[in-house]
Amino acid sequence: MTAGPTAIDWSAVWARLSAARLATRRIEEDRLDDLFRRRADHLARPPESAERPAGVVRALTAHIGRERYALPVTQAGEVAPLAGWVPVPGWPPALLGVFNRRGVPCPVIDLHHLLNAGAPSATTAHAVALRRPVSGYAVRIDEVGEILDLDRSAFIIPGGREPVSPLVAGVGPDGLILLDLDRLDAVPAFHTLLRDAPTPS
């Protein structure tokens, strides 16, 4: 006889989040949070008069494990330091847990796991808020890079090789890996997340 699923005590999760937040250096965290938010909003906003050629995608570059990736800004936006999170019992390994984002619990997807990208950084972690396929969630990265306009046609899947994840849209000539976060729908763990996670605000 197997035990049934363990009910999640969200009040306990909230209590642990509050304790973790108080344990950090709040002033420095808030300053960094504001800095990254303003930087991401500014860089992700294209000039009103600028029109990109067909096939060009604006993307945020980031280090995830041992590789460098590009996340389209139409799918991923605000960046914030990920100073702490709370694991949730019963959630799959691809879901890191929840962190406190402006007073709201925000589920964090572990891209290290989904991309088989190796061990995460021991010193830095950031959360990138999703715009698509669903808002109110975030993905974890190690280091924030820059905003680039990329020619999508330059990103290919090497012949005869399967991508390590359905999230990989292609690899550029310099090794930069373009992600398509709309493909989270193809990841079974993401459906578990949507089914079991609290409804984001």
Disulfide bonds with the S-S distance in Angstrom:
none
